[in-house]
Amino acid sequence: MIRVGELTKRVQVQTKVAVTGARGEQVQQWQVLFPAWARVQPLSAGQKIAAAAEHPTASHKVVIRYRSSLADIHVLSNMRLMLGKRVLSVLGGIDIDEKRQWYEFTVEEGLNNG
């Protein structure tokens, strides 16, 4: 069970959107969906081995309060989390216990800059 007091890191949940550039061309850029308090945990060696079957490059688990906008799996493929200046690329996500209380991201640090 997760307690609110465990959410000690501030992250920005971002999505990639297409905007029109100065010359009328389509340009991809990152837009903040919402800020959130989060629990950010590096994966242990054992967790990395277990996660490798589905996400071979996973480095962290990030838990935030559930948001209905996260229910669309297609949104996840165009998301990243920012933890200060650190980029956490979203590999997957799950509604913990399917109770719409907590959402856990599996992330990889250092990718998805562009």
Backbone hydrogen bonds in HBPLUS format (Angstrom, degrees):
<---DONOR---> <-ACCEPTOR-->    atom                        ^
c    i                          cat <-CA-CA->   ^        H-A-AA   ^      H-
h    n   atom  resd res      DA  || num        DHA   H-A  angle D-A-AA Bond
n    s   type  num  typ     dist DA aas  dist angle  dist       angle   num
A0006-GLU N   A0003-ARG O   2.88 MM   3  5.56 163.3  1.91 121.9 127.6     1
A0007-LEU N   A0004-VAL O   2.98 MM   3  5.60 164.9  2.01 120.6 125.6     2
A0008-THR N   A0006-GLU O   3.06 MM   2  5.67 119.9  2.44 109.7  93.4     3
A0009-LYS N   A0038-ALA O   2.97 MM  29  5.07 169.2  1.98 156.5 155.0     4
A0038-ALA N   A0009-LYS O   2.64 MM  29  5.07 152.4  1.71 153.9 161.9     5
A0011-VAL N   A0036-ALA O   2.87 MM  25  5.44 173.0  1.88 167.5 168.5     6
A0036-ALA N   A0011-VAL O   2.87 MM  25  5.44 155.8  1.93 156.1 157.7     7
A0012-GLN N   A0082-MET O   2.97 MM  70  5.08 149.2  2.06 137.1 147.0     8
A0082-MET N   A0012-GLN O   2.91 MM  70  5.08 153.3  1.98 141.0 149.8     9
A0013-VAL N   A0034-PHE O   2.89 MM  21  5.49 172.8  1.89 161.9 162.3    10
A0033-LEU N   A0013-VAL O   2.69 MM  20  5.57 158.7  1.74 151.5 159.1    11
A0034-PHE N   A0013-VAL O   3.39 MM  21  5.49 155.4  2.45 137.8 144.0    12
A0014-GLN N   A0080-ARG O   2.88 MM  66  5.38 174.2  1.89 172.1 170.0    13
A0080-ARG N   A0014-GLN O   3.07 MM  66  5.38 149.2  2.17 137.4 141.3    14
A0015-THR N   A0031-GLN O   2.89 MM  16  5.45 156.9  1.94 153.0 158.6    15
A0031-GLN N   A0015-THR O   2.85 MM  16  5.45 159.0  1.90 154.2 160.9    16
A0016-LYS N   A0078-ASN O   2.94 MM  62  5.49 145.0  2.07 149.6 159.5    17
A0017-VAL N   A0029-GLN O   2.86 MM  12  5.60 168.1  1.87 165.8 167.3    18
A0029-GLN N   A0017-VAL O   2.92 MM  12  5.60 158.4  1.97 158.0 165.1    19
A0019-VAL N   A0027-VAL O   2.77 MM   8  5.29 164.7  1.79 155.1 159.9    20
A0027-VAL N   A0019-VAL O   2.74 MM   8  5.29 167.1  1.76 161.9 166.3    21
A0021-GLY N   A0025-GLU O   2.64 MM   4  5.15 172.7  1.64 162.7 165.3    22
A0024-GLY N   A0021-GLY O   3.06 MM   3  5.17 162.9  2.09 113.7 114.9    23
A0039-ARG N   A0063-VAL O   2.92 MM  24  5.13 151.9  2.00 141.5 150.8    24
A0063-VAL N   A0039-ARG O   2.92 MM  24  5.13 158.3  1.97 142.9 149.6    25
A0041-GLN N   A0061-LYS O   2.89 MM  20  5.31 169.3  1.90 162.3 165.7    26
A0061-LYS N   A0041-GLN O   2.88 MM  20  5.31 154.5  1.94 150.0 158.1    27
A0043-LEU N   A0059-SER O   2.97 MM  16  5.63 165.6  1.99 136.9 135.9    28
A0048-LYS N   A0044-SER O   2.86 MM   4  6.11 154.2  1.93 153.2 160.6    29
A0049-ILE N   A0045-ALA O   3.07 MM   4  6.35 153.5  2.15 146.0 152.6    30
A0050-ALA N   A0046-GLY O   3.03 MM   4  6.29 159.7  2.07 146.5 151.9    31
A0051-ALA N   A0047-GLN O   2.79 MM   4  5.94 154.8  1.85 149.3 156.5    32
A0052-ALA N   A0048-LYS O   2.93 MM   4  5.87 128.7  2.20 138.6 150.6    33
A0054-GLU N   A0051-ALA O   3.07 MM   3  5.75 132.5  2.30 117.7 127.7    34
A0055-HIS N   A0051-ALA O   2.75 MM   4  5.66 170.0  1.76 172.2 168.6    35
A0058-ALA N   A0055-HIS O   3.19 MM   3  5.53 173.6  2.20 122.4 122.5    36
A0059-SER N   A0107-VAL O   2.81 MM  48  6.11 173.2  1.82 155.8 156.8    37
A0060-HIS N   A0107-VAL O   3.27 MM  47  5.40 163.7  2.30 139.7 140.0    38
A0107-VAL N   A0060-HIS O   3.08 MM  47  5.40 174.1  2.09 149.1 150.2    39
A0062-VAL N   A0105-PHE O   2.97 MM  43  5.05 160.2  2.01 142.2 147.8    40
A0105-PHE N   A0062-VAL O   2.72 MM  43  5.05 167.8  1.73 155.4 157.3    41
A0064-ILE N   A0103-TYR O   2.95 MM  39  5.42 156.5  2.01 151.8 158.6    42
A0103-TYR N   A0064-ILE O   2.84 MM  39  5.42 162.5  1.87 158.8 160.4    43
A0066-TYR N   A0101-GLN O   2.87 MM  35  4.94 162.9  1.90 114.0 114.9    44
A0070-LEU N   A0067-ARG O   3.03 MM   3  5.67 163.2  2.06 118.7 124.1    45
A0071-ALA N   A0068-SER O   3.09 MM   3  5.52 167.7  2.10 116.1 119.8    46
A0075-VAL N   A0072-ASP O   2.99 MM   3  5.59 146.6  2.10 116.1 124.9    47
A0076-LEU N   A0073-ILE O   3.18 MM   3  5.36 128.3  2.46  99.5 111.6    48
A0078-ASN N   A0075-VAL O   3.07 MM   3  5.64 155.2  2.13 116.3 123.8    49
A0079-MET N   A0076-LEU O   3.17 MM   3  5.14 150.5  2.26 118.9 114.1    50
A0081-LEU N   A0088-LEU O   2.81 MM   7  4.95 165.8  1.83 146.0 150.9    51
A0088-LEU N   A0081-LEU O   2.80 MM   7  4.95 162.5  1.83 164.5 162.4    52
A0083-LEU N   A0086-ARG O   2.93 MM   3  5.03 163.6  1.96 146.6 151.6    53
A0086-ARG N   A0083-LEU O   3.03 MM   3  5.03 157.0  2.08 125.0 123.2    54
A0110-GLY N   A0087-VAL O   2.79 MM  23  5.28 164.6  1.82 156.1 158.0    55
A0089-SER N   A0108-GLU O   2.80 MM  19  5.15 149.6  1.89 160.0 149.8    56
A0108-GLU N   A0089-SER O   2.89 MM  19  5.15 149.1  1.99 140.3 150.5    57
A0091-LEU N   A0106-THR O   2.80 MM  15  5.51 167.0  1.82 157.8 159.6    58
A0092-GLY N   A0106-THR O   3.32 MM  14  5.21 145.3  2.45 143.0 141.2    59
A0106-THR N   A0092-GLY O   2.91 MM  14  5.21 165.4  1.93 136.2 138.7    60
A0094-ILE N   A0104-GLU O   2.93 MM  10  5.39 144.3  2.06 141.2 152.7    61
A0104-GLU N   A0094-ILE O   2.90 MM  10  5.39 168.3  1.91 160.4 161.1    62
A0098-GLU N   A0095-ASP O   3.04 MM   3  5.06 162.9  2.07 119.6 122.3    63
A0096-ILE N   A0102-TRP O   3.08 MM   6  5.61 138.1  2.26 133.9 144.6    64
